[in-house]
């Protein structure tokens, strides 16, 4: 499977941000399950899920301090890349 995301180090915290469908970030149970699954590919990192609504507005799910940081930056400032996970 190929996913889009980024691993970011900000203020000494390394975290992963992963692009998901909005149906994931809209439902807590689903978001928790997806984060648990992704944790095996991004060990020892907080995982933030990001989806966009039909207007392109990002919606984040994850650790509150990291979500607040991400809300303060533009999406094009994130070093996106594709990850192949199995």
LINLINFEN-V180856 format. One record per helix or strand of 2 or more residues. SS is the DSSP state (helix for helix, strand for strand). FROM is the first residue (numbers start at 1). TO is the last residue. Records with the same first field share a line. If there is no record, write none. Layout:
BEGIN
SS=FROM-TO + FROM-TO
END
This chain:
BEGIN
strand=2-10 + 13-19 + 46-52 + 58-61 + 81-84
helix=22-25 + 28-38 + 64-71 + 75-77
END
